[in-house]
Amino acid sequence: MTDKLDKSSAGAPPEDTPRGGEESAYSGPPEAIRAIPVRHYGRWVSAVIVLALLALLVNAFANGDIQWNTVGDQLFDSTVIAGAGRTLLISVLSMVLGVVLGVLLAVMRLSKNPVTSTVAWVYIWFFRGTPVYVQLLMWFNLALIFPVLNLGPIYKDEMTDVMTPFMCALLGLGLNEAAYMAEICRAGLLAVDEGQTEAAHALGMSHGKTLRRIVIPQAMRVIVPPTGNEFINMLKTSSLVYVVTYNELLRSTSVIGSSSFAVMELLFVASIWYLVMTSVFSVFQYYLERYYARGSSRSLPPTVFQKIRTNLLSIGRERSAA
């Protein structure tokens, strides 16, 4: 037999619930929790150690036997600027050659033809497996194997006249870069879903048109970031063409340093120019990546100027609120 319900307390409000005419016990919002931040003493200690080491390094260079006024005087020397221009020229041309051959090799590597795929694999295996320095020396001394370049009725000349320092540098850097670009392009092409190709073929598009209009534009999102890194690396690797007597930035500064007995100062000059060129092209790489990210990201990453503007606005709001 069930117990009778106590109707007197069934619908009664809780004890702390205010009734009509009674004063509420709720006096206001709860007191804010006072959060005490955790003290990270290790961060301060490590920051002090890093700053101390940095100060020691700066002091060592400041008190070293370095004529810093020579660095400033030679920074915009006509010979140095001409060498920087040749470094930029050989880097751009070698990168263009590497990208064109790299795309071709990537397509050959993915081909179902065993001959073309094998030839592309052997090319990549050889040029990735041997140092760039050795390849430059091989092109520079090619006349020891082929004294005359004979292309029949098209062209015939002495190999020493054909393999100028510029040509040795272009072939040495460009052909080596093609092997790396081939793998980058192959990874980008494989990143595109096969359904894209099947849909294009279903619409009647040829294999070449599908590659140009469908696959490559989507693969660029994967190809562009490592390609930018490769070009920045090319700017630095171009210093190796010093060995084939191409008068680029490092050779120009080394000649001036040897004649003026300011070897270290001119090396600083070369380093500054390399830093300037790599920094400028890093900005170009960022905007190029941002351009090709339009199809994959809902919101594009902010540019440098947008970040500065956002930070300035946030600082202004904090000051106005204070």
N, C-alpha and C positions, 0 to 999 in steps of 0.2 A: 504494500500500500504506500503510495507516494506521499511524501510530506507536503503539507500545505505551504504554499508560497507566502512569504511575508510581503504583503502588498504595500505595507507602509514604507518599506525600503526599496521596493522594486524600481520605482521611477524617481527616486530621490537623487539629487545631484551630488557630486562628490563633496567632501567636507571643505575643500579649498575653493570650491566654485562659489562665487559671490551670489547671494540671493537678492531679490528686489529690496531696496532700501538699506542693504548692508554695505559697508565699505569694503572694497576689494583689497585682498592681501597683496596683489601684484603692484609693486611700486614703480616699475619701469623696466627698461631693457637690462639684461644681465650684464654684469661687469665684464669688460673686455679682458680676454686672456692675455696676460703679459708674457710674450714669448722671449725667452732669453737665448740669444744666438750662441751656438757652440763655438768656442774659441779654437781656432786651428793654429796652434803654435808652430806646427811643422811648416806651414805655408810661409809664415813670416821668416823662419830660419832659412828655408831654402831660397826665398827671395833675396835676403841679405847676402847669402853666399854667392848667388849668381851675380848680383850687382857688384860685389867685391871683386869677383874674378873678372868681370867686364871692365871695371875701373883699372885693374892691374894690366889688362891687355891694352887698353887705350893709353895708359901711362907708358907702357913699353914701346909702343909705336911712336908716341910723342917724343920720347927721349932717345929714340934710336938714331942712328946715323943716316937719316933720310932727309933730303932737301925737299921739303914739301912745296916750296915755291917753284921748284922745277916741275913738279907734277902739274901745278896750275898753268905754268907757262907753256908746257908741251901738250896740254890737253886738246887745244884747238890748233895745233900745228898742221900745216897743209898736208904734210906727208902722212901724219896720223889720220887725218880726216879722209884722205884718199884711200888709205889702207882699210879703214872702216867701211868705206863705200864698196871696195872690192870684196870684203868679207860678206857684206849684205848681198851683193850681186851673186857671188858663187853659191851662197846659201839658198837664195830664192830659186836660182836655176837648177841646182841639184835637187831641191825639194820638188820642183815641178816635174823633173825627169823621174824622180822616185815615185811620185804619186801616179803618173801616167803608166809607168811600167808596173807599179804595184797593183793597180786595178786590173791590168791585162793579165798579170800572173795569178791574181786571185780568181779571175774567171777561168783561166786555164786549169788551175788547181781543182776547181769545182766541176770541171768538165767531165763527162762520162767517157770521153776519149782517153784511153790509157796512155797514149803517146804524149799528148799535150799535158796531161796531169803529171806524168812522170818527169817531163822536162822542167815544168814549173817547180816540182819538188826538189829536183837536183839543183836548180838555180838557187832556191832559197837555202838549201842545205849548205851550199858552198859559200855564199856571200855572208850568211849569218855565222858560219863556223870559222871564218878567217878574220883577223884584225883589219881594221880600215887602214892602219899604217902600212901593213904588208901589201894590201891591194894598191895603195898609192905608189909604192915603190915598184910594184909589178908593171903598172901602166907607164911609169917614168922610164923604166928600162926595157920596154917592149921592143925597142930597136935591136936588142941583142938577139931576139928570136926572129923577128920580121924586119929586116933592114929596109925593105921597100913595101909600101902599101900599094898593091896592084889590084884595082877593081876593073881591069880590062879597059874597054873604051870609055868608061865613065870617069875614072880618076886614077892617077898614078903619081906618087910622090915619095920622097924619102920619109921614113918613119920618124926621124928626129925632127923634121919640119912639121909633121902632122901632130905629134905628141908634144905640144907646147905645154908650159906649166899650167895654163888655164884649162886646156883640154884634159890633162892628167887629173887635175883637181875636180873637174866636172864629172868625168867618168868614174873616178874613185869614190867620190861622195854619192853621186846620183845612183849608180848601180848598186852600191851597198845599201842605200836607203830603200831601194825598190824591194829588196828582200823583206825588210821589216814592214813596209807598207802593204805588201802582199798579204801578210798574216793579219794585219789590222783590217784590211778591206774584206778578207775572207770571214773574219769574225763578225763584221758588220752585216755582210750579206746573209750569213747563217742566222743572224738575230731576227731577220724578217720572217714572219710566219709563212709557212708554205701555202696556206690558204689564200694569201694575197696573189701568189703566182698562179694558183689554180683558177681563181676568179678571173684574172686577166686573160688567161688562155681560154676560159669559157666564153669571154666576150669577143674572142677572135683576134686578140693581140698576139703578135709574133714574140719569139723568145727575146730578141734584141730590144724590141719596143717595151716589153714588160720589164726588162732590166733597167732601161733608161727612165721610164716614166713611173714605175711602181716600186721596184725593189731598191734601187740606189737612193732615191730621195728619202725613203724610210730608214735606210741603213746609215745615212749621214749622221743621224743622232748618235750612233755608236762609234762612227769613224772619226768624227771631228775632234773630240777631246784628246785621244792618243796622238792624232796627227799634229795637233798644236804642240804637244809635248815633244814630238819628234822634230818639229821645226826649231823649237827652242834649243833642243839638243844639237841640231845641225849647226846653229850659230856658233856653238862652242866647239863642236868637232871640226869645224872649218879651220881651226888653228893648226890641225895636223898637216894641212897642205903646205906648211912651212918647209916640209921635207922635199917637196918637188919645186922649190924656189919660186912659188907663186907669192907675189908681194901683197899679201893680205895684212890684216891689222897686226897680228903678232910679229910678223917679219918686219913690218915697217917700224914698230916700236923697238924691236931688238936691234935693228941697224942703228937707230938713233942712240939707243942706250949704250951700245958698244963703242960708238965714236965719241960720245960725250962722257963716258965713264959714269953714267947714271942708270945702271941696269935695273936696279930695284924700282927707281922712280918711274921708269918707262913701263915696267910691268904693272905698276899701279894704274898708269894711264890706260893701258890695254884692258885691265880689269874693269875700270869705270865705264869704258865704251861698251864692253860686253854686257855689263849690268844694265846700261841704258837700253840697248837693243832688245835684250830679252824681256825687260820690263814693258817696253812699248808693245811688243808682240804678245805678251801675256794679256794685255788689255784687249787687243784684237781677238785673241782666242776666246776670252770671256763673252764678248758680244756675239761672236760667231756661234758659240755653244747656245747662247740665249736665243738666237734666231732659229736654230734647228730644234729647240725644245718646245716650240709653239704647239706642235701636234700631239705632244705627250704630257704636257703639264697644264693643269687648269689655270694656274697663275704663274706667270714668268718670274724668275728670281729678280729682285731689284737691282738696278744698276748702281754704280758707285755714287753718282750724283743723287739718286733717289735715297740711298742710305744716308748720305750726308744731310739731305733735306729733312728726312725723318728724325734724325738725331737732334738737329737744330730745333725742330718743332717741339720735340719732347722736352728739351731743356727749357724752351720758352714757356711751355705749359707748367712745368714744375716751378719756375720763378713766379709766374702769375698766381699760382695756387698758394705759394708761400706768402 
